[in-house]
């Protein structure tokens, strides 16, 4: 019997402890038992996000939180600045246009980070911009934006700052309050290491001022409705939530805090470094060329000439039981992505690299078998991984 591994940037592997919680008998969402868990989860999410702002849980993927940020905050025709460094920046642009906003696009080469000074210039040039949208860790490329620097800039303008932190928060530093982030979106299936299907979103006082004036139609993702229900005693959700997912998230956050924030960040950093160093030993080229701009959630690797990228990921999944991700949007077939996010440890990384070597060998890529595993082991030892 073959064991399967998930090494994508979401969904991610889930611990047995969280799976047990997820599999417990269902409870009613208006019961005292669930209300207690829901209240606990909300407070844990605030701690996780490092914020005193309101935090809400939505039954949706992370994209649901992105849509809630767009539909709740603006009025039809408002101008928004979208800094795009990949496929999910493009998603913010598409959403904004869908709901009648005027998009000012600040586009970068995929694999390059945002220059915060470009955002300042855009805000200075057009005082009518009502919002700035940006990705923390761009899942489609693996690039990490300097959100702290962007937050310092936007706080001095009327515009609100909306951050898609879905694949970044919990894996690398992001301080919602200290960095002046108005709306931050996250998802259960990323660094929290819980089942997919729940999103969460934080809302600042500055953002609430705009939400109260918004005229874009919404219903299921209405944050005013979410706040009204959350303010009840005991707190509730306006609609039936993903009960089992919330129970699992509650346990997963306990495990995050038990491990310790800094240890979690360090584990992600070392896993990422091991994958990146190992792939470079194989003669592969990183999409994000600047090591300082590489995130720790996912590594994007360029598909070499004479290698079929789609066949590579299929071989790893079907023959060797290791699922990685291909490219998205205009990078489809041009890169593959190895996730090292959430409940991922040293031997998950080594297994994924072994499968990658086998799949590359089958297509004739020239290298010394085992070289990537040896490099990864070296990185783990040099960084005191097991201490």
N, C-alpha and C positions, 0 to 999 in steps of 0.2 A: 504494500500500500504506500502510495506516494504522499508526502506531506506537502501542502501548498503554502506559499508565502505571498503576502501582499506587500509590495514595496513601491506603492504609488503615493502621490502627495494628497491622498484622501480619496476614498476611505482608507483607514489605516488599521494595522493590527490592534486587537482589543484583548486585554488581559482576561484570564479566567475569572478573576474576582468581579470584574465589570459585567462579563457575560452572565454570570450567575444572577446578579442583580437584575439584569435585563430580562432574564427568563422567569422571574418570580411571578406568581399569580397576579392578574390585573386587579387594580383597585379602582373605585369610582373617583372621577376627577373632582367631585365636590365633597368628598369625604374628608374628615379631619386628618386621617392618615396621610392622604396625598397633599393636603394643604400644608402640613408640617414639612414634608419633603420639599415641596415647591418653595416654601419660604427659606428653607436651608439652602437650596440651590441658588436662589437669587442672591443671598448674602455671599455665598462662595464665589459666584461669578463676579461680584463687585471686587472681592479680594483678588481674584484671578486677573481681572482687568486693571486693578490698581486705580479704582475710581469710587467716588461718593455719588456719582450721577445715577439717575434712574437706569436700571437694566431690565430688559424684558426678554422672555424666551418665546420664540415663534416656532410653530410646528412647520418646518420647511428646511430645505437645504440653505446653505449660506447665501445663495442668490435671493432667497426670500427676504433676508435682512437687507441686502442691497436694494431690492425693490422698495421695501418699507422706508429706507432712508430717502429715496428719491420721491416717492409719492406723498410722504407726510410733511416734507420740509418746504416745498416750493409752491409757487403759484404758476399757472399756465403762462408760458412766455418768458419766465425768468431766465436770466443768463447764468450758465454754470460753466466753470472751467474744469475740464477733465484732463488730468495728466496721465497719459497712457504709455505704458512700457511693455504691453503684451496683450494677450487675448482678454483678460479680465478688465483691463482698462477700456478695451473696446466694448465690453459688455456694459460698463457704466455709460458709455456714449450712446449705445443702442437704447438702453432703458430710458435715458434722459430724453432722447428724441421721441420715443414711443409715447411719453407722457407730456409732450408738448413743450419741453424746455428748449431753449436756444443754447446749443453746445458750442463752446469755444474750445477747440482741440489743441492740446499741447502734446504733440506726438514725438516719441523718441524711437530710435532704433531698438528693436526687440533684443534684450540682453544688456542694454545700457540703462542706468538709473536716471531718475529725474534730477535736474539741477534746481534746487530750491529757489535760486535767484531768478529763474525764469518765471516762477509763480509770482514772485514779488513784482516783477516787471509787468506781468499781465494784469495784476490787481491795480497797479498804479495807472496803467493805460486805460482801464475800463472800470470806473467806480460802481457800475451797475451790476457787476458780478455778484451773485447772491450765494454761490457755493463753490467750493473746491473739492473735487473728488480724486482720490489717489489710492493705489494699492500699497500695503505695507510690504508683504512678500508676494511678488507676482508669480502665481503658481505656474503659469504657462512657460516661464523662462527661468525662474529661480533667482531673479535679481531682487535685491533688498533696497528699498528706498529709505532715505534719511528722513523719517517722519518727524523726529524731534525738531529738526531744522525747519521743516515745513510748518509745524505747529507754532514755532516762535514767530514766523512771518504772518500767518493768517490771523492769529489772535488780535492783531492790531487793525484789522479791517472788518467791515460789517459782515462779510461772507462767513459762512460756517464751513468747517473742515470735516469732510466725510471720508473715513478711512475703511477700506476693505482690508481687515486684518485676519481674514478667514484662515489662511494657511500659515500665518506668521505668529499670531499671538499664542503665547504658551511655549513656543519653541525658541524665540529670541525676544529681547527686551522690548516692551511697549508699555509706556506709562500714560494712561489715558488722561488723568488730571494734570500731572506734572508737565505733560507735553501739550496741553491745551487742545485736546482732540474733542470735537463736538459730538460727532456720531461715529461709533466704531462698530463694525460688523464682525461676527465670529460664527463658527460652526462647530457642531458636536463631533464631527468625524475627522478632526484634524489633531492638533496637539493634545487636546483633552483626552483623546483615545476612547471615545464612546461611539455607539452606533450612529449612523447617519440619520438625518431627519429632523434635527433641531438646530435652529439658529438662535443667536442672541445678539442684542443690540443695546448700546449705551447711548444716553441722550443727555446733553448738557443743558444748563439753564439758557444759554445763548440759542441753542437749537430749539428749545421749547417756545421761545418767542416767535420763531418763524413757523413752527408747527401749528400754533394756534391761529395763524393767519392763512395757512395753506388752503388752496381751493381745488387741488387735484383730487378727483374721485378715488376713493379707496374704501374697502370694507373689511376684508379678512385681515389685512395688515395695518389696520388703523391703530396707531400708537396712542391716540387719545382714549380709545376703547380699552387698550391694554393697560393704560395707567389707571383708568377708573376701576377696573377689576383688581389690579394689583394693590390699590389703596384700601380695599375692603379688609375686614378683619374676620376670618383669616384671609390672606391674599389669594386671589384666584386668577384664572385666565378667562378672557371673554368667550372663547370657544373651547371645544374639547381638544386638549393638547395631546402630544405624543407621550402618553403616561409612562410607558416602559422605557422610552429613551431618556426621559427626565430622571427617572429612578437610577438608570445606569450612569448618567452624567453626574449625578450627586456622588456616587461612589468613585467615579473616575477623578473628580476634583479632590476628593479625600486623598487619593493616591498621589496626585500631583503635589499636594501640600506635604504629605508624608515624605516623599522623596526630597522635596525642597526646591524652591524656584531656581536657585543658582545651579544646583546639581542637574536639574532638568535642562537648563540652558546649556550647561557644559556638555552633557550627553549629546545633545543635538549638534553642538559645534564639532565635537570630535567625530561623530558619525559622518557628518558632512565632509570634514577634512579627509577622513579615511576613504570615502567614495571618490572624492575629487582627485586625491593623490594617486589612488589605485588606477583610475581611468587614464590619467596622464601617463602612468607607467606603461599602459597598453598602447600608447601612441595616439590616444583619442584627444580631441580638442574640446574644451569647455565653451559653451555658448557665451557665458558671462566671463569675459577675459580678465576683468579686474577682480582679484581675490577679495578686495575690500567690499565689493558690491555683491558678492555671492551670499545668498541666504543660506540658512541651515535646514530648511524644510525639504528642499528638493534640489537635485543637481541636474542641469540640462546639458546633454552631451551631443555634439554634432555627429551626424551619421557620416562615416567616411565614404569617399568615393568607392564604388564597386561593392558597397554593402547595401542590402535592401533593408531599410529601417523597419518597415512593417513586418517583414519576415523575421527580423531579429526579435522584436517584441513577441511575436506569435510563437516562435520557437521556445523562447524562455518560458512563456506561459503554458503552452500545450505539452511540450516535451519534458521540461524541467520543473514545472510547477511554481515558477516565480513570475508574478505579475508586476511589470513595470508599466510606465505610461509612454505613449508616443507624443509627437508634437501636436499642437493645436493651432487652428487658424492657418496663417500663412507659413507656419513652421511644420505643418503636417508632412511627415515623411522625411523631414530634414534633421530632426533631433529625436532623441529618446530621453526620458526623464526617470531618474531613480529617486524615489521618495525615501527619506530617512526621518520620518516625522511620527511623533507619538510613541506608541509602545514598541519601539525598535531598539534592539541591542546589538552587541558586537557580533553575535553569530548570525543574526539576520543579515547584516551587512556582508559578512564573509560568504554566506550562502548565495546571496544575490550576485556577488562578484564572480563566484564560481560558475553560476549559470550563464552569466554574461560571457565569460571566457569560452564556455562550450559553444554557445550560439555564434560567437564571432569566428571560432575555429571552423565551424561547419560552413561558413561562407568564405573561408580562405584568408582571413585576416592573419597577418604574420606577427607572432609574439611568442615569448617563452611561456609555456603553460604554467600557471601558478604565480606568475609575477605580480598580478594585481592583489591576490590574497596575501602574499608576502609583504607587499607595500602597506596594505591595510593593517596587518598585524603590527608592523613597525610603528605606524601612527598610533595605534591603540596603546602599545607599550610606552612609547615616548610621552604620551599624554596622561600616563597613570590612570588609564581608563577604569580599571577595576578597583581603584581606591575609594 
